[in-house]
Amino acid sequence: MNDTSITFRGYAGTDVRHRQTRDANVATVRVASTPRVRKDGEWVDGPTTWYAVTAWRTLADHLRDSVRKGDPLVVHGRLLRTETWAPEGGVPSTTLEVEALVVGHDLNRGISHFIKAKRPESGPQDPPDQAEGLAPEDGVPVPDLGELGEADLAPSAAEAGGRASWAA
């Protein structure tokens, strides 16, 4: 199969929509990417490209719990199709539909704190440390999200490098 891969960065233009299907969880978010281009010796905003990003299963759950409207993102996935539409009397717009394989915060734009997801319990047919394709890691504590308070999630001013504090 000849899939077209795409990697881009932009900002979440909507909050994440999460739902359950019969087979798996799915999350969608629209991401806007506006390049800076040089025009007449000055830097200006270029045309904005909108991406409809879809994530499945565990990535969908993590997207729902991690991304909010306005967050800077880096997305890597498969380009599924393009859709062009124009409102009556308006400017035509193109949306690219992407099935995300990887999504993360763009750390050029701010800081983020990573909380490792708890490993699923191994079933009788799953070999230890092989559930969901996870590799064994010796001595790495996995925090339970229920044990963390807001103070654990927000960095101090020193950790944030004097920047405005990060909101959970």
N, C-alpha and C positions, 0 to 999 in steps of 0.2 A: 504494500500500500504506500502511495506517495503522498504523505501528509506534508503540508506546508507549516513549518514551525515559525513562531513569531515571538520576539521578546521586545517589550516596550515599557516605558515608564510614563506615569501620569498621575492624576488625582481621582479618587473615588468621587464620582458625580452624584451618587445616590447612596443611601444606606443599603446594606446587604439585605436581599430578600431570600429567606430560607424556607424550604418546604420539604416534606417527606413525600416520596413517591412509593409505589409498591415495592420497588427494588432497592432504592437507596435515597439518601438525602441529597438535595441539590440546592446550591446557592447561586444567586446571580447579583451582579453589581455592574453599573455602567462606569467606565473609566474614560476620562478625557485626557488627551495628550496634545499639548500645544507647544510646538517647537519655537525656539527663539531663532530668528533669521536676521541677517544683516541686510538692510535696505537703505541705500543712499548714505552709507557710512554710519548708520545708527542701528542698534539692536531693537527689533520690534517683534511682537507676537506673530507667528505664522498662523496658518489655518488650523483649527482644532479638529482632531480626529477622534471620534467616539468609538469605543469598543464595548460590546456587550459581552461580559466575561461570565462564564458558567463554570462552576466547580462541583465536583461530585464526591460523595462519601465523606471520608474524614477531612479532606481539604475543605469541603462545604461547611462542616461544623466549625473548623478552625477559622475560616473566613468570617462566619457569622459572629464568632466570639472576639475577633481581633480587629476588624476593619470598620471604620465609621466614615460617613460622608466627609469629604475634604482631606482624608488621609493620603499622603504621597505613597504610591505603590510601584513595584516592579512586577511585571507579569510575564510568564513564559508559558506558552501553550501551543495548541494546534489551531490554525486559522480554518474555520469551517466554511464561512461564506460571507459575502458582502451584501448589504441591502441598501439601496439608494431610494430616497423618498423626498418629496417636496411638498410643503404645505401650499395650499392654494395661494398663488401670488407671491410665494416666499422663495427663499434660496434653497436649492437642493442640498440634501445632507446625506452622507454615507455613514452607515454603521457597520463595523466589522465584528462578526461573531467569533469569539475565541473560546475554546474549551481549555481552561487553565490546568496546567500540570504543576506549576509552582507560582505562588504569590507571596510577596513579602513587602514590608515597609521599605521605602527608599531612604536609606540612612544618610544620603547626601542632604536630605531635607530636615532631618531631626533625629531623635534617638528613639529606641524601642527596647522593651524588655521582653526577653524570651522566657516562656514558661513551658517546660517540656510536658507533653501530654502523658498521662498515665498509661502504662502498657495495658492492653486488654488481658484478661485472665486467659491462660492457656486451657484449651479443652483437652479431653482425653486423647484425641487424635493429633493434637498439635505438639511437636517436640518443644521442650523448654527453650525459651529465648528465641523462638522462631515464629511466634504468632505475628501475623500481618507483615512478615518479611523483615522484622526488626533484628538487628545484629546484637549479640550480647554486649553489655557494657559493664565492666567490673567497677564497683565502688561509686557509681554515679547516683546520687540521691534523686528521686523523682518526687517533687512536692505535690501534695494533694491540693487542688485549687480551693477546696473548702477550708483549708488551714490558713490561707493567706488573707490578710486584711488589706485595707487601702494603703496603709503605711508601707506594706511590702511591695506594692505595685508602683507607687510613685517614687521617683528618685529624689534625693535631697538636692538642694541648690548646688552643692559642690559636685555631685554626680552629674548634674545637668550642665555643668560648666558655666553656671551663672545664668543660664537661659531660663525662660519661664518654665514652671514645672509642668511635667507631663501629666495629662489627664487620662485616667483609666477608661 
